[in-house]
Amino acid sequence: MEETIKTKRLSWGRRNAPVIATAGPVSFWMIVFVLLPMIYIVFISFMSRNNYGGIEYSFTLGNYVEMLKPLYLKVIWKSLKLATLTTVVCLLLGYPLAYFIANKPSKTAAKLIMLVMIPYWTNSLVRLYSYNLLGATNGPINNTLLKLGFIEAPLDLLYSDTIVIIGLLTAMLPFSVLPLYTSIEKLDHSLLEASKDLGATPFTTFRKVTIPLTMPGIIGCVLLVFIPSLGMYYVPEALGGGKVMLIGSLIRNQFLVTKNWPFGASLAILMILMTLVMMWIYTRVAKLDDLGEVF
């Protein structure tokens, strides 16, 4: 009986050895560095902060109630607004660019995609701080506008929502072009020709044929732009000068400045829930298989 059990164990080990060898390290990494920290974040979000900045292990819902204060609701709403605006602008700019690239020969398209990715060859903070120099009161933008007579006094471009949105667009635009290009490249042009032969106008063809067929790429663009824009904190920190507070900056301050880890954890859980809701909504619109092809 014991020999039979040992034989079965050896047989099971031999059959599953390749799976354990390939999936084991990844599973270990995900459990130790993703699942366990996430469980801990959820746990401390229901704890409270003591007078010395530590965690007091007593159950409370106060952290989630505190988020309902007007100050924090304003930050959450502003984060959603800027993330939505960034996503819409990236989609409006990225779709024509991706369509243009997708209709070029493969070698030319590859070179154009490389040009889109070239900004990522430099450090993102270096690119962001360059906007501070460009938007300064004595910077190139204000000097040019003053010389051309478009303005009488320098514009206050620094530390504003406008420059933060420009920074988010700079960081997120390539992420909008790539999924759109992948989806548009697979577009069946015979359907476009059939629509034209049936008397449809170019706008009607675009609205009723092109848009539905490239919807997986549009959804992929929205997911890749909206979710990072919602939680990105280094852009408002670098360009907002502490005057533009988004939910990512608020979470960072709770963990590193005010040392209120339980409240910071509750904000992080809120952002994760918003992300999951967005993913659920968008996956209801497109098929999961189609999204997999885009990503």
GUTIPA-760529 format. One record per residue: residue in three letters; x negated, y, z of N, C-alpha, C in turn. Coordinates in steps of 0.02 Angstrom, whole numbers, padded with zeros to 5 digits, always signed. Atoms other than C-alpha are relative to their C-alpha. Example, Ala and Ser with C-alpha at 12.3 -4.5 7.8 and 13.67 -1.06 7.14 Angstrom:
2
ALA-00045-00059+00000-00615-00225+00390-00045+00060+00000SER+00042-00059-00003-00684-00053+00357+00039+00055+00037
//
This chain:
295
MET-00042-00060+00000+00000+00000+00000-00043+00063+00000GLU+00045-00057-00003-00139+00121+00047-00039+00008-00065GLU+00036-00004+00063-00234+00076-00111+00044+00029-00056THR-00047-00028+00049-00079+00116-00214+00007+00075+00008ILE-00006-00072-00013-00062+00286-00131-00063+00037-00023LYS+00063-00031+00022-00246+00325-00162-00004+00002-00076THR+00001+00002+00074-00229+00271-00343+00045+00054-00029LYS-00046-00052+00023-00079+00386-00366-00029+00069+00010ARG+00031-00065-00013-00173+00531-00287-00055+00014-00050LEU+00053-00009+00049-00323+00503-00400+00028+00014-00069SER-00032-00010+00065-00210+00491-00551+00030+00070-00005TRP-00029-00068-00001-00119+00651-00501-00055+00052-00006GLY+00055-00048+00003-00285+00741-00475-00031+00004-00069ARG+00028+00000+00067-00351+00687-00644+00045+00035-00050ARG-00047-00031+00046-00193+00742-00733+00003+00076+00009ASN-00009-00071-00014-00186+00912-00649-00065+00038+00008ALA+00064-00034-00007-00372+00950-00640-00009+00058-00048PRO+00007-00058+00046-00372+01058-00799+00044+00058+00020VAL-00045-00054-00020-00222+01156-00737-00027+00036+00062ILE+00028-00031-00061-00300+01184-00566-00062+00041-00015ALA+00062-00034+00016-00466+01233-00643+00012+00066-00036THR-00014-00062+00038-00388+01364-00758+00046+00048+00037ALA-00048-00043-00034-00241+01429-00658-00018+00012+00073GLY+00017-00006-00071-00316+01405-00485-00032+00066+00018PRO+00031-00064-00018-00434+01556-00482+00046+00059-00009VAL-00047-00055+00011-00301+01671-00556+00053+00001+00054SER-00051+00004-00053-00171+01609-00432-00028+00023+00067PHE+00032-00022-00062-00292+01633-00288-00008+00075+00002TRP+00009-00073+00004-00332+01810-00346+00067+00036+00010MET-00065-00033-00005-00148+01856-00365+00029-00005+00070ILE-00027+00009-00068-00101+01784-00195-00037+00044+00050VAL+00040-00035-00050-00245+01863-00098+00001+00076-00011PHE+00009-00071+00013-00257+02032-00184+00063+00035-00025VAL-00063-00032+00022-00077+02062-00244+00058-00019+00047LEU-00058+00021-00038+00052+01958-00151-00007+00017+00074LEU+00009-00014-00072-00019+01970+00026-00001+00074+00016PRO-00004-00072-00014-00053+02158+00018+00071+00028-00010MET-00069-00024+00011+00123+02183-00052+00044-00018+00059ILE-00038+00021-00058+00198+02083+00091-00016+00045+00060TYR+00021-00043-00056+00097+02187+00214+00030+00071-00007ILE-00029-00066+00012+00157+02350+00133+00074+00000+00019VAL-00072+00005-00017+00338+02292+00148+00008-00004+00076PHE-00005+00009-00072+00307+02242+00329-00010+00066+00037ILE+00014-00061-00037+00229+02406+00387+00048+00056-00018SER-00049-00052+00016+00363+02508+00296+00057+00002+00050PHE-00052+00002-00052+00481+02454+00436-00029+00012+00069MET+00032-00017-00063+00356+02502+00572+00000+00076+00008SER+00003-00072-00012+00323+02674+00646-00071+00021+00015ARG+00066-00028-00012+00173+02787+00669-00005+00022+00072ASN+00009-00023-00069+00103+02815+00843-00033+00069+00000ASN+00026-00068-00007+00032+02978+00909-00071+00008-00024TYR+00071-00002+00019-00145+02933+00857-00011-00019-00073GLY+00007+00016+00070-00111+02894+00675-00001-00074-00015GLY-00001+00072+00010-00101+02706+00700+00071-00025-00013ILE-00065+00031+00013+00041+02585+00671+00028-00029+00064GLU-00035+00027-00058+00164+02548+00809+00049-00053-00025TYR-00037+00057+00026+00239+02376+00780+00067-00007+00035SER-00069+00003-00024+00419+02413+00821+00046+00015-00060PHE-00042-00004+00059+00556+02389+00692+00040+00065-00001THR-00038-00062+00008+00635+02548+00624+00017+00011-00074LEU-00019-00021+00067+00727+02612+00471-00012+00074-00011GLY+00010-00072+00002+00671+02789+00507-00040+00024-00061ASN+00040-00021+00057+00544+02792+00365+00043+00008-00063TYR-00044-00005+00058+00679+02760+00235+00051+00055+00009VAL-00047-00056-00013+00797+02884+00318-00035+00066-00012GLU+00037-00062+00008+00660+03016+00316-00006+00020-00073MET+00006-00015+00071+00648+03002+00127+00060+00039-00026LEU-00061-00035+00021+00824+03075+00118-00002+00075+00017LYS+00006-00071-00015+00762+03243+00181-00008+00039-00066PRO+00003-00039+00062+00778+03382+00050-00070+00008-00028LEU+00069-00010+00024+00589+03407+00042-00024-00060-00041TYR+00023+00060+00035+00554+03227-00009+00044-00016-00059LEU-00043+00011+00058+00706+03214-00121-00020+00046-00058LYS+00023-00046+00052+00640+03366-00214-00062-00027-00035VAL+00061+00029+00029+00471+03281-00239+00018-00059-00045ILE-00021+00059+00039+00555+03120-00299+00033+00021-00065TRP-00035-00024+00059+00668+03215-00419-00049+00031-00050LYS+00049-00032+00044+00522+03316-00487-00043-00052-00034SER+00040+00054+00030+00421+03156-00515+00038-00033-00056LEU-00041+00031+00052+00565+03077-00611+00008+00047-00060LYS-00009-00048+00055+00589+03236-00713-00062+00005-00043LEU+00061-00006+00039+00407+03254-00763-00017-00065-00036ALA+00013+00064+00032+00390+03068-00799+00045-00010-00061THR-00047+00005+00055+00545+03073-00908-00019+00047-00057LEU+00020-00048+00051+00487+03229-01000-00063-00024-00036THR+00061+00026+00030+00315+03152-01028+00016-00058-00047THR-00019+00057+00041+00396+02993-01096+00033+00022-00065VAL-00036-00024+00059+00511+03087-01215-00049+00033-00049VAL+00048-00034+00045+00370+03197-01284-00048-00050-00031CYS+00045+00051+00027+00253+03047-01302+00035-00040-00055LEU-00037+00037+00051+00390+02956-01398+00009+00041-00063LEU-00010-00043+00058+00425+03105-01511-00065+00012-00038LEU+00065-00009+00033+00239+03128-01547-00028-00067-00025GLY+00031+00064+00016+00190+02945-01548+00034-00037-00056TYR-00035+00038+00051+00325+02877-01662-00020+00021-00071PRO+00023-00019+00068+00283+02982-01817-00073-00019-00013LEU+00071+00018+00009+00097+02953-01787-00007-00075-00012ALA+00003+00073+00008+00122+02765-01768+00028-00020-00068TYR-00030+00016+00066+00233+02762-01924-00048+00018-00056PHE+00050-00021+00049+00101+02856-02022-00057-00051-00004ILE+00056+00047-00001-00037+02737-01967+00022-00068-00027ALA-00023+00066+00021+00069+02581-01997+00009-00006-00075ASN-00010+00001+00072+00099+02631-02179-00065+00010-00039LYS+00065-00005+00032-00087+02645-02215-00029-00070-00011PRO+00034+00065+00007-00198+02501-02278-00032-00021+00065SER+00022+00027-00065-00261+02388-02140-00067+00030+00023LYS+00065-00028-00020-00440+02455-02143+00008+00073+00023THR-00012-00070-00019-00381+02636-02138+00038+00004+00066ALA-00039+00000-00063-00255+02595-02001-00044-00016+00059ALA+00045+00017-00055-00391+02515-01896-00044+00060+00020LYS+00040-00059-00015-00498+02672-01910+00041+00054+00035LEU-00043-00050-00032-00351+02784-01864+00017-00020+00072ILE-00013+00024-00068-00310+02676-01712-00061+00013+00043MET+00062-00014-00037-00492+02694-01660-00004+00074+00019LEU+00001-00071-00015-00476+02882-01673+00048+00017+00057VAL-00047-00011-00054-00324+02875-01560-00030-00020+00068MET+00029+00025-00062-00424+02777-01431-00065+00033+00020ILE+00064-00031-00015-00583+02882-01440+00000+00041+00064PRO+00001-00038-00064-00530+03000-01297-00012-00044+00061TYR+00010+00044-00057-00534+02848-01182-00071-00024+00006TRP+00071+00016-00006-00719+02829-01215-00035+00047+00049THR+00027-00046-00049-00747+02976-01097+00039-00006+00065ASN-00032+00004-00065-00706+02987-00913+00062+00044+00001SER-00064-00036+00000-00525+03039-00883-00004+00064+00041LEU+00005-00060-00042-00571+03163-00746-00037+00056-00037VAL+00036-00050+00039-00694+03250-00863+00048+00033-00050ARG-00049-00027+00047-00555+03269-00991+00051+00046+00034LEU-00050-00040-00035-00433+03334-00861-00029+00067+00024TYR+00029-00062-00024-00552+03462-00786-00016+00048-00057SER+00011-00045+00057-00586+03529-00961+00060+00044-00011TYR-00060-00041+00007-00406+03590-00961-00001+00059+00048ASN+00006-00056-00046-00444+03696-00809-00043+00056-00030LEU+00042-00050+00033-00580+03782-00909+00037+00033-00058LEU-00037-00028+00057-00469+03803-01062+00056+00047+00023GLY-00057-00039-00022-00323+03872-00961-00016+00055+00050ALA+00019-00053-00047-00421+03991-00849+00020+00068-00026THR-00021-00067+00021-00375+04175-00851-00049+00031-00050ASN+00050-00024+00049-00538+04211-00945-00023-00056-00046GLY+00016+00057+00042-00534+04047-01040+00015+00013-00073PRO-00009-00009+00073-00526+04020-01229+00073+00013-00020ILE-00070-00009+00020-00335+04009-01236+00023+00071+00012ASN-00021-00069-00016-00301+04173-01147-00038+00051-00040ASN+00040-00048+00040-00444+04263-01236+00024+00003-00072THR-00023+00002+00070-00381+04206-01406+00068+00035-00007LEU-00067-00031+00003-00201+04257-01369-00004+00075+00011LEU+00008-00071-00012-00259+04426-01303-00028+00035-00062LYS+00030-00030+00059-00366+04461-01456+00049+00004-00058LEU-00049+00001+00054-00224+04413-01573+00060+00045+00014GLY-00054-00046-00018-00106+04528-01479+00066-00034+00017PHE-00062+00035-00017+00020+04393-01434+00021+00013+00073ILE-00014-00013-00071+00007+04434-01247-00037+00063+00020GLU+00033-00060-00026-00037+04590-01149-00040-00014+00063ALA+00036+00019-00060-00097+04503-00991-00012-00075-00002PRO+00015+00071+00001-00177+04332-00963+00058-00041+00030LEU-00052+00045-00024-00054+04189-00940-00025-00040+00060ASP+00016+00040-00059-00050+04096-00775+00012-00074-00016LEU-00007+00069+00022-00080+03922-00846-00023-00051+00052LEU+00028+00047-00049-00176+03844-00703+00049-00016+00056TYR-00038+00021-00059-00094+03746-00562+00075+00009-00011SER-00071-00005+00016+00076+03736-00645+00025-00067-00028ASP-00030+00061+00028+00197+03603-00705-00020-00010-00073THR+00016+00005+00071+00152+03644-00885-00066-00035-00012ILE+00066+00029+00011-00031+03600-00871-00002-00072+00026VAL-00004+00069-00023+00012+03443-00771+00031-00044-00054ILE-00032+00038+00054+00127+03386-00911-00049-00010-00058ILE+00051+00007+00053-00012+03420-01038-00050-00054+00019GLY+00046+00051-00022-00128+03314-00933+00030-00070-00004LEU-00034+00064+00005-00001+03173-00923+00007-00022-00073LEU-00005+00017+00070+00025+03181-01111-00067-00023-00027THR+00067+00021+00022-00162+03170-01140-00016-00070+00023ALA+00016+00065-00027-00175+03019-01028+00044-00055-00029MET-00049+00052+00018-00019+02928-01092+00012-00007-00075LEU-00017+00003+00071-00009+02966-01279-00026-00064-00035PRO+00021+00063+00032-00118+02818-01335+00042-00060+00019PHE-00043+00056-00022-00008+02701-01232+00067+00001-00035SER-00063-00002+00038+00142+02761-01333-00012-00020-00072VAL+00013+00014+00071+00059+02742-01503-00009-00075-00012LEU+00017+00070+00012-00003+02563-01483+00061-00046-00005PRO-00058+00044+00008+00163+02473-01448+00045+00019-00059LEU-00040-00023+00057+00252+02580-01578-00032-00024-00065TYR+00035+00023+00060+00120+02539-01708+00009-00075-00011THR-00008+00072+00005+00133+02353-01670+00070-00018-00026SER-00068+00014+00020+00322+02357-01693+00014+00024-00072ILE-00013-00028+00067+00324+02468-01849-00038-00039-00053GLU+00039+00038+00049+00188+02365-01933+00037-00063-00023LYS-00037+00060+00017+00303+02213-01929+00067+00014-00034LEU-00063-00020+00030+00446+02310-02006+00006-00030-00071ASP-00013+00029+00066+00523+02221-02157+00024+00055-00047HIS-00015-00056+00043+00518+02353-02293+00054-00017-00052SER-00053+00019+00046+00636+02252-02403+00069+00022+00026LEU-00063-00023-00029+00776+02299-02283+00009+00075-00011LEU-00004-00072+00014+00734+02483-02305+00019+00012-00073GLU-00016-00007+00071+00740+02462-02494+00073-00019-00013ALA-00070+00020+00009+00907+02371-02481+00047+00055+00024SER-00041-00056-00025+00977+02514-02377+00002+00057-00050LYS+00003-00053+00050+00919+02638-02508+00042-00018-00062ASP-00038+00022+00059+00995+02534-02649+00075+00003+00012LEU-00072-00002-00017+01162+02532-02557+00025+00072+00008GLY-00021-00070-00001+01165+02722-02559-00010+00037+00065ALA+00011-00033-00065+01110+02762-02382-00053+00055-00008THR+00049-00055+00000+01018+02926-02354-00060-00021+00042PRO+00059+00017-00041+00842+02921-02280+00014+00006+00075PHE-00015-00008-00071+00910+02985-02114+00043-00058+00025THR-00043+00056-00019+01046+02850-02111-00040-00064+00004THR+00043+00060-00002+00918+02716-02152-00044-00001+00062PHE+00043-00005-00060+00805+02778-02014+00041-00014+00063ARG-00040+00007-00060+00947+02784-01888+00030-00070+00008LYS-00036+00063-00005+01033+02620-01930-00042-00062-00015VAL+00043+00058+00017+00889+02511-01992-00067+00004+00036THR+00067-00004-00028+00719+02575-01937+00000+00001+00076ILE-00002-00005-00073+00763+02623-01759+00019-00067+00033PRO-00016+00065-00031+00852+02457-01716-00055-00052-00008LEU+00052+00050+00011+00712+02353-01793-00063+00014+00041THR+00060-00017-00039+00577+02447-01699+00016+00014+00074MET-00020-00012-00069+00673+02455-01535-00046-00034+00051PRO+00048+00029-00048+00553+02332-01447-00061+00045+00011GLY+00057-00045-00007+00410+02453-01483+00019+00063+00039ILE-00022-00059-00037+00512+02600-01419+00006-00015+00074ILE-00007+00019-00070+00553+02508-01259-00069-00012+00032GLY+00068+00009-00025+00372+02456-01240-00034+00066+00013CYS+00028-00067-00010+00320+02638-01261+00028+00031+00063VAL-00031-00030-00060+00444+02694-01128-00027-00031+00063LEU+00025+00034-00059+00386+02562-01005-00073+00018+00014LEU+00071-00013-00009+00200+02596-01034-00014+00073+00018VAL+00011-00071-00015+00221+02784-01017+00035+00021+00064PHE-00039-00025-00057+00359+02812-00889-00027-00027+00066ILE+00020+00029-00064+00299+02691-00755-00067+00027+00025PRO+00062-00031-00025+00117+02752-00746+00007+00074+00015SER-00009-00072-00012+00172+02934-00760+00035+00013+00066LEU-00037-00008-00062+00287+02910-00612-00046-00004+00061GLY+00043+00010-00059+00148+02853-00495-00069+00029-00006MET+00067-00027+00010-00005+02939-00568-00011+00061+00045TYR+00011-00054-00048-00079+03051-00434-00062+00042-00017TYR+00061-00038+00011-00250+03104-00499+00010+00057-00050VAL-00013-00054+00048-00176+03210-00640+00026+00062+00037PRO-00021-00061-00037-00076+03328-00525-00052+00024+00050GLU+00053-00021-00046-00223+03327-00403-00052+00041-00036ALA+00053-00034+00037-00346+03380-00538+00024+00065-00032LEU-00026-00058+00037-00234+03503-00631+00048+00043+00040GLY-00049-00037-00039-00104+03553-00503-00029+00040+00057GLY+00032-00037-00054-00227+03613-00373+00036-00004+00066GLY-00038+00009-00061-00117+03545-00234+00067+00035+00000LYS-00063-00036+00004+00029+03654-00291+00055-00041-00033VAL-00048+00043+00034+00113+03520-00396+00000-00068+00036MET-00004+00061-00040+00168+03378-00282+00047-00050-00033LEU-00039+00055+00027+00228+03215-00360-00002-00058+00049ILE-00007+00054-00048+00273+03052-00277-00066-00037+00010GLY+00065+00032-00007+00101+02977-00313-00045+00039+00046SER+00040-00042-00045+00015+03125-00229+00026-00004+00071LEU-00030+00004-00067+00137+03113-00083-00020-00065+00034ILE+00021+00064-00029+00096+02928-00056-00073+00003+00019ARG+00071-00006-00014-00089+02965-00067-00013+00041+00063ASN+00009-00043-00059-00074+03104+00063+00021-00036+00064GLN-00023+00035-00060+00024+02993+00183-00051-00052+00023PHE+00049+00051-00019-00110+02859+00179-00068+00030+00020LEU+00068-00025-00009-00268+02966+00174-00005+00065+00039VAL+00004-00065-00033-00224+03136+00248+00037+00000+00066THR-00040-00002-00062-00082+03127+00374-00003-00065+00040LYS+00007+00065-00033-00119+02944+00416+00068-00029+00023ASN-00067+00028-00015+00066+02900+00415+00012-00059-00048TRP-00002+00057+00043+00047+02728+00339+00071-00029-00008PRO-00068+00027+00009+00225+02668+00375+00043+00040-00049PHE-00039-00040+00046+00304+02815+00284-00028-00004-00071GLY+00031+00009+00065+00178+02800+00142+00019-00067-00031ALA-00020+00066+00024+00222+02615+00128+00072+00001-00024SER-00071-00004+00021+00408+02655+00119+00006+00037-00067LEU+00000-00036+00064+00374+02780-00021-00025-00045-00057ALA+00026+00047+00050+00272+02648-00112+00052-00052-00019ILE-00054+00048+00014+00415+02524-00096+00054+00032-00043LEU-00049-00036+00040+00534+02655-00164-00022+00005-00073MET+00025-00007+00068+00423+02682-00316+00001-00068-00036ILE-00003+00066+00030+00411+02494-00345+00072-00018-00019LEU-00071+00014+00016+00601+02479-00336+00023+00040-00061MET-00018-00039+00058+00621+02621-00461-00029-00030-00063THR+00032+00032+00057+00498+02534-00576+00038-00063-00020LEU-00038+00062+00014+00593+02369-00562+00067+00016-00032VAL-00064-00019+00030+00757+02457-00599-00009+00021-00072MET+00014-00021+00069+00682+02538-00754-00013-00060-00045MET+00015+00059+00040+00614+02372-00814+00063-00042-00012TRP-00062+00038+00008+00782+02288-00784+00045+00032-00052ILE-00043-00035+00047+00875+02422-00880-00025-00010-00072TYR+00027+00003+00067+00758+02417-01028-00001-00072-00027THR-00002+00069+00024+00750+02227-01035+00071-00022-00016ARG-00069+00015+00021+00941+02227-01048+00012+00024-00071VAL-00010-00028+00066+00925+02330-01206-00034-00042-00054ALA+00037+00040+00049+00793+02224-01294-00010-00070+00027LYS+00013+00069-00019+00757+02039-01293-00069-00005+00031LEU+00065+00009-00033+00617+01982-01179-00052-00028-00048ASP+00047+00028+00049+00539+01883-01322-00028+00054-00044ASP+00024-00055+00041+00529+02040-01427-00049+00045+00037LEU+00046-00038-00041+00447+02135-01285-00067-00034+00007GLY+00062+00038-00005+00320+01996-01268-00042+00009-00062GLU+00038-00010+00061+00271+02020-01450-00034+00069-00001VAL+00029-00067-00001+00242+02206-01421-00060+00003+00046PHE+00054-00003-00048+00135+02180-01267-00054-00051-00014
//
